């Protein structure tokens, strides 16, 4: 092995070790901090097993099954088609050819070079940035268009079951807003990534890992004030008994909450929901305006759940663990994007030799004169395909951890309100109004479910009642 090949292998070894260390750290953190048993301790009479028939009428169960059967086909088909499209673009030369075609037809030089002279360095930089921007917007648009028929199909199901209140023009505007947000986030991320790749061709994984970590934290922090208002209008919960009781409950719980916001969700849905987002100065507890029509005790129960997230800083925890995982993913991305076989399969030439010296040589820093490889904007399709694959692989773990964290927030709500009967009635109302799946199968748990099912949450409330020697909520039927 030559000295040059040894030197070329050192970054890959370092990236491999770092990726293994970061993923190992994520695994250890999740194993040690995930609340695998949110209700530890002895349960007199044993734990209550979930049983939809105890609390849901036959017609409610039948409606849930019918809705699940109607909404699953577009969800599964859309997922498969989306993966097929991005994998076809990323793992074959189709994506590189498409990017080459679209960037060639959209770029217009303000001052064409004379004769055979290459573009000057500032123009080369503008050209590279323009190609990245155009490629990112074109690819994400193609993916959105490919999934649009299935989104329309899903929206039709929601309308048929009374869950959607939007007109088609309003729905289309939301789709365009979502695409615009995707353009902004992906463009910024890819511009930063490809800048690091060109600046540090051998060790770009270090900058990408650090930048990915920081970008995830930044996006999570600013999301409530920069992205959420794009889709909803928010106002403070009006003065009154409910607001006073909710803020008093937060104070009693030791959770600093300056305000409780209400989102105008009713303009697009009839479903009930509440959530907590952001952290630090951007943390907020948000209620859907549809939820305010529920009895105050039920609203307090669901806000107590959100206070559980806030007290445990679940958003910050998830952000930091996710950022750590992204940092490891950037190291893995480096290993894959420096594979000559994978690059060739994607229609991107491996990194070429340094640019020639002489009067036409680049005056930029060493390494920037290399062509092809991960620095080639045509590899963006491959990057997006690898991101899609990684996201799909990690989804079951994320969903599993999320369900346990949600169960811990449920336990917090029960400890705070000490009212399992209201908790049960609230979960019943949520499940019926949202037409939740009352008996999800294994595939749905793996791919979609970030929360326990309604019957699971109701069974947990009855288990909590047994543990704390309070009256166990009777069946609702």
Backbone torsions as a table, in degrees:
resi	resn	phi	psi	omega
1	UNK	NA	129.6	-178.1
2	UNK	-75.7	162.7	177.9
3	UNK	-60.9	-35.0	-178.8
4	UNK	-66.9	-41.7	179.9
5	UNK	-68.8	-34.9	176.3
6	UNK	-62.9	-44.4	179.1
7	UNK	-63.2	-37.0	179.3
8	UNK	-68.3	-27.3	-179.5
9	UNK	-83.2	-19.1	-178.4
10	UNK	-62.1	-44.4	177.8
11	UNK	-60.8	-37.2	-179.8
12	UNK	-67.4	-39.5	177.8
13	UNK	-64.4	-44.5	179.5
14	UNK	-63.1	-41.5	179.0
15	UNK	-65.3	-39.3	179.2
16	UNK	-63.2	-45.5	-179.5
17	UNK	-64.3	-42.5	-179.4
18	UNK	-65.8	-42.8	178.7
19	UNK	-60.9	-45.3	179.5
20	UNK	-62.1	-39.7	179.4
21	UNK	-66.2	-42.7	-179.1
22	UNK	-68.3	-44.7	178.2
23	UNK	-65.8	-36.3	176.3
24	UNK	-64.0	-40.0	178.1
25	UNK	-63.5	-41.5	177.9
26	UNK	-61.6	-43.9	-179.7
27	UNK	-62.2	-42.3	-179.9
28	UNK	-66.1	-44.8	-180.0
29	UNK	-60.6	-45.7	179.9
30	UNK	-64.9	-41.4	-178.8
31	UNK	-64.5	-35.6	-173.8
32	UNK	-91.8	-22.7	-174.1
33	UNK	-110.5	-16.0	179.0
34	UNK	-68.9	129.0	180.0
35	UNK	-75.7	79.2	-175.4
36	UNK	-62.0	-30.0	177.7
37	UNK	-129.2	92.3	-175.9
38	UNK	-69.7	-14.0	177.4
39	UNK	-125.0	71.9	-179.0
40	UNK	-73.3	156.1	176.4
41	UNK	115.3	172.9	-178.3
42	UNK	-74.9	139.7	179.2
43	UNK	-116.4	109.2	177.4
44	UNK	-58.8	125.7	-179.6
45	UNK	84.4	-1.8	178.2
46	UNK	88.0	163.1	179.9
47	UNK	-73.8	145.3	-179.5
48	UNK	-81.5	131.4	178.0
49	UNK	-89.5	141.5	179.9
50	UNK	-65.3	137.4	179.4
51	UNK	-149.4	101.7	-178.4
52	UNK	-56.1	-31.1	-175.5
53	UNK	-66.6	-18.1	-179.9
54	UNK	-71.4	-32.1	-169.6
55	UNK	-125.1	-11.8	-177.3
56	UNK	-118.1	135.5	-178.6
57	UNK	-71.1	160.6	177.0
58	UNK	-55.1	-37.2	-179.7
59	UNK	-69.0	-36.7	177.6
60	UNK	-66.9	-40.5	178.3
61	UNK	-66.3	-43.0	-179.9
62	UNK	-64.1	-40.2	179.2
63	UNK	-64.7	-40.3	177.8
64	UNK	-61.8	-44.1	179.4
65	UNK	-64.9	-41.7	-179.3
66	UNK	-64.8	-42.6	179.3
67	UNK	-64.9	-41.7	178.7
68	UNK	-61.2	-41.8	179.5
69	UNK	-66.9	-29.3	-179.1
70	UNK	-82.7	-34.6	-173.7
71	UNK	-89.9	-20.0	-178.5
72	UNK	-68.8	-43.0	-179.1
73	UNK	-55.4	-49.4	177.9
74	UNK	-66.5	-31.6	-179.9
75	UNK	-67.2	-50.3	-179.2
76	UNK	-68.3	-44.0	-178.7
77	UNK	-64.5	-42.3	178.0
78	UNK	-62.0	-39.8	177.8
79	UNK	-62.6	-47.3	-178.5
80	UNK	-64.1	-46.5	-179.1
81	UNK	-62.6	-42.6	178.9
82	UNK	-60.0	-43.4	179.1
83	UNK	-67.4	-40.7	179.3
84	UNK	-61.2	-43.7	-178.6
85	UNK	-64.6	-49.5	-176.9
86	UNK	-69.7	-34.4	177.3
87	UNK	-68.9	-37.6	177.9
88	UNK	-64.4	-38.9	179.3
89	UNK	-74.0	-36.5	-173.8
90	UNK	-87.6	-35.6	-174.0
91	UNK	-101.9	10.1	172.6
92	UNK	-134.1	169.2	179.2
93	UNK	-68.3	-4.6	-177.5
94	UNK	-57.6	-44.6	-177.6
95	UNK	-64.6	-44.1	179.4
96	UNK	-63.5	-41.1	178.6
97	UNK	-65.9	-40.5	179.2
98	UNK	-62.7	-44.8	179.5
99	UNK	-63.8	-42.8	177.6
100	UNK	-60.3	-41.4	-179.2
101	UNK	-66.8	-47.4	-174.0
102	UNK	-72.8	-34.8	179.9
103	UNK	-73.8	-33.5	178.4
104	UNK	-65.2	-37.1	-175.4
105	UNK	-86.0	-13.6	-179.5
106	UNK	-103.4	-17.1	-177.5
107	UNK	-85.6	133.1	174.7
108	UNK	-131.6	114.9	178.5
109	UNK	-70.8	134.0	178.5
110	UNK	-67.8	-30.9	-179.9
111	UNK	-136.8	96.6	-177.4
112	UNK	-57.2	142.0	179.2
113	UNK	-66.9	152.6	179.6
114	UNK	-84.2	134.5	176.0
115	UNK	56.7	-130.1	-179.0
116	UNK	-99.4	10.4	-178.2
117	UNK	-64.9	134.3	176.8
118	UNK	-72.7	161.9	178.0
119	UNK	-60.3	150.1	176.3
120	UNK	-70.7	158.5	-177.2
121	UNK	-50.9	-45.9	179.0
122	UNK	-61.1	-37.0	179.5
123	UNK	-71.5	-36.5	176.6
124	UNK	-60.7	-41.2	179.5
125	UNK	-64.0	-45.3	178.3
126	UNK	-61.4	-39.1	-179.7
127	UNK	-64.6	-43.7	179.0
128	UNK	-62.3	-45.9	-179.9
129	UNK	-62.9	-41.7	179.6
130	UNK	-63.3	-41.4	179.7
131	UNK	-63.8	-40.0	179.3
132	UNK	-64.9	-45.0	-179.2
133	UNK	-62.7	-48.5	-178.0
134	UNK	-65.1	-43.4	-179.8
135	UNK	-61.8	-43.2	-179.5
136	UNK	-63.5	-47.4	-179.2
137	UNK	-66.1	-38.7	-178.6
138	UNK	-66.9	-46.2	-177.4
139	UNK	-66.6	-45.4	179.8
140	UNK	-65.4	-31.4	176.5
141	UNK	-68.7	-42.5	177.5
142	UNK	-59.1	-44.7	-179.6
143	UNK	-64.5	-40.2	179.0
144	UNK	-66.7	-41.4	179.1
145	UNK	-64.8	-39.3	178.9
146	UNK	-62.1	-34.7	-179.4
147	UNK	-88.9	-8.4	-174.8
148	UNK	-60.5	-43.0	178.4
149	UNK	-58.2	-34.9	-179.0
150	UNK	-78.2	-30.5	173.0
151	UNK	-66.0	-41.3	176.7
152	UNK	-62.6	-42.8	178.1
153	UNK	-58.9	-47.8	179.7
154	UNK	-62.7	-42.8	179.6
155	UNK	-62.9	-36.8	177.5
156	UNK	-62.8	-38.5	177.1
157	UNK	-64.9	-44.8	179.3
158	UNK	-60.2	-38.9	178.7
159	UNK	-66.9	-41.0	-177.9
160	UNK	-63.5	-32.0	-178.9
161	UNK	-97.9	8.4	174.1
162	UNK	77.1	14.7	-179.7
163	UNK	-87.2	-23.8	-179.3
164	UNK	-105.6	135.2	178.3
165	UNK	-113.7	6.4	-176.0
166	UNK	-81.8	149.7	167.3
167	UNK	-80.8	161.7	179.7
168	UNK	-63.2	-40.1	176.2
169	UNK	-60.3	-41.5	178.9
170	UNK	-65.3	-40.6	177.8
171	UNK	-62.4	-41.8	179.7
172	UNK	-64.4	-38.4	177.5
173	UNK	-61.6	-41.3	177.7
174	UNK	-63.5	-37.2	177.2
175	UNK	-64.1	-40.5	178.8
176	UNK	-67.5	-38.7	176.0
177	UNK	-61.8	-44.2	179.0
178	UNK	-61.4	-41.3	177.5
179	UNK	-63.9	-40.1	178.5
180	UNK	-62.6	-42.2	176.3
181	UNK	-62.3	-41.1	177.5
182	UNK	-61.3	-43.9	177.5
183	UNK	-56.0	-48.1	-175.4
184	UNK	-63.6	-50.4	-175.7
185	UNK	-65.2	-47.8	-178.0
186	UNK	-67.6	-38.3	-179.2
187	UNK	-64.8	-45.6	178.5
188	UNK	-61.5	-46.4	-178.4
189	UNK	-61.9	-43.8	-177.0
190	UNK	-75.1	-33.2	174.5
191	UNK	-62.1	-43.7	177.9
192	UNK	-64.9	-42.9	-178.9
193	UNK	-61.8	-49.4	-176.0
194	UNK	-72.2	-25.0	173.4
195	UNK	-67.1	-41.7	178.3
196	UNK	-67.4	-39.3	-179.8
197	UNK	-61.0	-43.6	-179.1
198	UNK	-73.2	-34.5	-177.2
199	UNK	-75.5	-36.0	-178.4
200	UNK	-128.6	74.5	-171.6
201	UNK	-60.9	-27.5	-177.7
202	UNK	-96.3	-27.9	-175.1
203	UNK	-125.2	33.2	-176.5
204	UNK	-67.7	-17.0	179.3
205	UNK	-63.4	-28.9	179.8
206	UNK	-66.9	-49.6	178.8
207	UNK	-66.5	-37.0	179.8
208	UNK	-66.7	-39.1	179.2
209	UNK	-66.0	-45.7	179.2
210	UNK	-66.6	-43.5	179.7
211	UNK	-65.3	-40.1	178.4
212	UNK	-62.5	-42.2	178.3
213	UNK	-59.5	-50.3	-177.2
214	UNK	-66.3	-37.4	-178.3
215	UNK	-66.7	-40.1	178.2
216	UNK	-62.1	-44.4	179.1
217	UNK	-62.9	-43.6	-178.8
218	UNK	-63.6	-46.6	-178.9
219	UNK	-62.2	-42.8	179.8
220	UNK	-63.7	-34.5	-178.7
221	UNK	-71.7	-44.3	-174.0
222	UNK	-90.3	-9.7	-176.4
223	UNK	-53.9	-44.9	-177.5
224	UNK	-62.8	-29.4	-175.6
225	UNK	-102.8	-14.1	-177.7
226	UNK	-109.7	-31.3	-173.9
227	UNK	-108.5	-47.1	-177.0
228	UNK	-56.2	-40.4	179.1
229	UNK	-65.7	-14.7	176.9
230	UNK	-66.9	-31.0	-173.8
231	UNK	-107.2	-21.2	-177.9
232	UNK	-140.5	154.9	170.0
233	UNK	-100.5	143.0	-176.1
234	UNK	-124.4	145.2	171.9
235	UNK	-144.9	157.1	179.6
236	UNK	-66.4	145.6	174.7
237	UNK	-59.7	126.2	-174.9
238	UNK	-58.4	151.7	176.0
239	UNK	-58.4	141.5	-179.3
240	UNK	159.8	-174.9	-176.3
241	UNK	-62.1	-42.5	-177.0
242	UNK	-63.4	-47.4	-179.9
243	UNK	-61.3	-43.4	179.9
244	UNK	-61.1	-44.5	-178.8
245	UNK	-66.2	-39.1	-178.8
246	UNK	-67.4	-44.1	179.3
247	UNK	-67.6	-34.7	177.1
248	UNK	-66.7	-38.5	178.2
249	UNK	-65.0	-40.6	177.9
250	UNK	-63.3	-40.6	178.3
251	UNK	-65.4	-41.4	177.8
252	UNK	-63.3	-31.4	-179.5
253	UNK	-82.6	-8.6	-179.3
254	UNK	76.3	25.5	179.7
255	UNK	-110.3	116.2	179.2
256	UNK	-70.0	113.9	178.5
257	UNK	-130.0	111.5	-179.5
258	UNK	-79.9	-25.4	-175.8
259	UNK	-157.8	154.3	171.4
260	UNK	-119.2	123.7	-175.0
261	UNK	-101.3	154.8	177.1
262	UNK	-120.3	129.0	178.5
263	UNK	-98.8	143.9	-179.2
264	UNK	-81.8	56.3	-176.9
265	UNK	-66.9	-22.4	-175.7
266	UNK	-65.0	-15.2	178.8
267	UNK	-72.8	-13.2	178.6
268	UNK	-128.8	-14.7	-175.5
269	UNK	-152.4	159.7	173.0
270	UNK	-103.5	-1.8	-176.4
271	UNK	-71.8	160.6	180.0
272	UNK	-104.5	142.8	179.1
273	UNK	-168.1	161.6	170.6
274	UNK	-152.8	155.6	-178.6
275	UNK	-157.8	164.4	172.8
276	UNK	-121.6	136.8	-180.0
277	UNK	-140.8	164.5	179.6
278	UNK	72.5	177.1	174.8
279	UNK	-155.1	165.3	-176.5
280	UNK	64.7	-133.0	-176.5
281	UNK	-73.4	-11.2	179.2
282	UNK	-104.6	7.0	179.2
283	UNK	-68.8	137.4	-179.3
284	UNK	-147.4	146.1	170.7
285	UNK	-106.0	124.8	-173.0
286	UNK	-122.2	133.5	174.6
287	UNK	-111.7	138.8	169.0
288	UNK	-67.4	142.3	177.9
289	UNK	-65.1	-22.5	176.1
290	UNK	-65.8	-26.0	-178.0
291	UNK	-72.6	-25.3	-174.9
292	UNK	-68.6	-13.0	177.4
293	UNK	-81.8	-9.1	178.0
294	UNK	-78.3	159.7	176.8
295	UNK	-56.9	143.8	-177.1
296	UNK	-53.9	-37.5	-179.1
297	UNK	-62.9	-35.7	178.8
298	UNK	-71.1	-38.5	176.8
299	UNK	-62.2	-41.9	178.0
300	UNK	-61.8	-37.4	-180.0
301	UNK	-63.2	-43.6	-178.0
302	UNK	-74.8	-31.8	175.5
303	UNK	-69.3	-34.8	175.9
304	UNK	-60.3	-36.5	174.9
305	UNK	-61.6	-45.6	-179.7
306	UNK	-66.0	-34.4	175.6
307	UNK	-63.1	-31.1	175.8
308	UNK	-62.0	-41.4	175.9
309	UNK	-63.8	-44.5	-177.2
310	UNK	-65.5	-40.9	-177.5
311	UNK	-65.8	-34.9	179.5
312	UNK	-88.7	-0.4	-177.0
313	UNK	52.5	47.6	-176.7
314	UNK	-64.5	-34.4	179.3
315	UNK	-66.1	-45.7	178.4
316	UNK	-63.6	-42.8	178.2
317	UNK	-59.3	-49.1	-179.9
318	UNK	-63.5	-36.2	179.2
319	UNK	-64.7	-46.2	-177.4
320	UNK	-68.4	-41.4	177.5
321	UNK	-65.9	-42.5	177.4
322	UNK	-62.6	-39.9	179.3
323	UNK	-65.3	-37.3	177.1
324	UNK	-64.9	-41.0	176.7
325	UNK	-64.6	-38.9	177.5
326	UNK	-63.6	-40.2	178.0
327	UNK	-60.0	-44.0	175.9
328	UNK	-64.1	-37.8	179.3
329	UNK	-64.3	-33.6	178.1
330	UNK	-66.7	-36.2	175.5
331	UNK	-65.8	-42.4	177.5
332	UNK	-66.0	-37.4	177.3
333	UNK	-60.4	-40.3	177.6
334	UNK	-59.2	-45.5	-179.3
335	UNK	-61.4	-39.3	-178.7
336	UNK	-76.5	-38.0	-177.3
337	UNK	-78.3	-7.3	174.5
338	UNK	-107.3	13.8	176.0
339	UNK	-86.4	112.3	-179.4
340	UNK	-56.7	-36.7	-179.1
341	UNK	-65.3	-44.5	-179.2
342	UNK	-67.9	-40.0	178.7
343	UNK	-63.4	-43.4	179.0
344	UNK	-64.0	-39.2	178.7
345	UNK	-63.0	-32.5	179.9
346	UNK	-85.5	2.5	178.5
347	UNK	79.0	20.7	179.0
348	UNK	-114.8	127.5	-178.8
349	UNK	-68.1	140.4	173.7
350	UNK	-58.9	165.4	-177.8
351	UNK	-57.2	128.5	-178.5
352	UNK	-85.2	179.9	-179.9
353	UNK	-72.8	166.0	178.5
354	UNK	-58.5	150.0	179.7
355	UNK	-63.2	148.2	-177.6
356	UNK	-66.3	153.2	176.6
357	UNK	-89.3	166.7	179.8
358	UNK	128.2	-170.6	-175.8
359	UNK	-62.4	-24.9	-178.7
360	UNK	-100.7	7.3	-176.9
361	UNK	-72.2	155.6	178.3
362	UNK	-70.0	142.8	177.2
363	UNK	-95.8	5.5	-178.3
364	UNK	-75.5	177.5	180.0
365	UNK	-62.8	158.5	178.3
366	UNK	-58.0	140.9	177.6
367	UNK	97.9	-25.1	-177.8
368	UNK	-77.9	-15.5	179.9
369	UNK	-81.1	-6.7	-179.8
370	UNK	-73.5	149.5	-177.3
371	UNK	-117.8	160.1	175.6
372	UNK	76.4	-165.9	177.7
373	UNK	66.0	-153.5	-177.0
374	UNK	-63.6	-21.4	-178.9
375	UNK	-79.5	-12.3	-178.8
376	UNK	-76.5	121.0	179.6
377	UNK	-56.9	-20.5	177.6
378	UNK	-66.8	-12.6	178.4
379	UNK	-83.0	0.8	179.8
380	UNK	-59.9	-37.2	178.2
381	UNK	-61.2	-39.5	177.9
382	UNK	-65.8	-41.7	178.2
383	UNK	-59.0	-47.7	-179.0
384	UNK	-64.9	-35.5	177.6
385	UNK	-66.1	-41.2	178.6
386	UNK	-67.4	-37.6	176.5
387	UNK	-63.3	-43.6	179.2
388	UNK	-62.3	-42.2	179.2
389	UNK	-64.2	-45.5	179.3
390	UNK	-63.7	-39.8	178.5
391	UNK	-61.5	-42.4	-178.5
392	UNK	-68.4	-37.5	178.9
393	UNK	-67.8	-38.7	-177.2
394	UNK	-81.8	-14.9	-175.0
395	UNK	-58.6	-45.2	-179.3
396	UNK	-59.3	-38.5	179.0
397	UNK	-67.9	-44.6	179.0
398	UNK	-60.2	-42.8	-179.7
399	UNK	-65.7	-40.2	179.4
400	UNK	-62.0	-48.5	179.7
401	UNK	-63.5	-41.4	179.5
402	UNK	-60.2	-42.1	-179.6
403	UNK	-63.0	-37.5	178.9
404	UNK	-69.4	-38.8	178.6
405	UNK	-67.5	-39.3	176.9
406	UNK	-64.3	-38.2	178.1
407	UNK	-64.8	-37.5	177.1
408	UNK	-64.3	-39.3	177.2
409	UNK	-65.0	-34.6	174.6
410	UNK	-62.4	-44.1	178.6
411	UNK	-61.9	-37.5	178.2
412	UNK	-63.4	-43.4	179.1
413	UNK	-60.7	-41.3	179.2
414	UNK	-66.6	-41.0	179.0
415	UNK	-65.9	-34.7	-176.3
416	UNK	-77.7	-44.5	-176.6
417	UNK	-90.0	-26.6	-176.2
418	UNK	50.5	43.2	-177.3
419	UNK	-137.6	74.4	-177.3
420	UNK	-64.5	-28.2	-179.2
421	UNK	-64.7	-44.7	177.6
422	UNK	-66.2	-38.1	177.8
423	UNK	-59.2	-44.6	180.0
424	UNK	-63.3	-45.2	-179.4
425	UNK	-65.4	-34.6	177.5
426	UNK	-67.0	-44.1	179.6
427	UNK	-65.6	-34.3	176.0
428	UNK	-64.7	-45.5	179.7
429	UNK	-62.8	-42.6	178.3
430	UNK	-59.6	-46.4	-176.9
431	UNK	-64.9	-40.5	-177.8
432	UNK	-73.3	-45.8	-178.4
433	UNK	-66.7	-37.7	-179.3
434	UNK	-87.9	-2.5	-175.7
435	UNK	49.2	52.4	-179.2
436	UNK	-69.9	154.5	176.5
437	UNK	-72.5	118.0	-176.8
438	UNK	-85.1	-12.4	180.0
439	UNK	-147.3	70.1	-176.6
440	UNK	-64.6	147.6	175.8
441	UNK	-89.7	177.1	-175.4
442	UNK	-61.4	-38.6	-179.2
443	UNK	-66.1	-38.5	178.6
444	UNK	-66.4	-37.2	175.2
445	UNK	-62.5	-40.7	-177.9
446	UNK	-68.5	-43.4	-169.2
447	UNK	-94.3	-35.3	-167.0
448	UNK	-120.0	-40.2	-163.7
449	UNK	-75.5	110.4	175.2
450	UNK	-96.7	-9.5	179.8
451	UNK	-126.4	153.5	172.2
452	UNK	-63.3	155.0	177.5
453	UNK	-68.8	162.1	178.7
454	UNK	-55.7	-49.3	177.9
455	UNK	-60.7	-34.7	176.2
456	UNK	-62.1	-42.6	-176.9
457	UNK	-71.5	-36.7	177.3
458	UNK	-66.4	-42.2	177.6
459	UNK	-62.0	-37.2	178.4
460	UNK	-63.7	-40.3	179.1
461	UNK	-62.8	-39.2	178.7
462	UNK	-69.6	-36.7	175.2
463	UNK	-63.2	-42.5	178.3
464	UNK	-59.7	-42.1	-179.8
465	UNK	-61.2	-41.4	178.2
466	UNK	-64.0	-41.5	-177.7
467	UNK	-66.3	-33.7	-175.0
468	UNK	-103.4	9.5	172.8
469	UNK	56.7	43.8	173.4
470	UNK	-115.7	159.5	-177.0
471	UNK	-54.7	129.5	179.7
472	UNK	-77.8	128.4	-179.2
473	UNK	-57.2	128.3	179.7
474	UNK	-73.3	163.7	174.8
475	UNK	-55.7	143.3	-177.8
476	UNK	-81.4	-12.7	179.7
477	UNK	-87.3	NA	NA
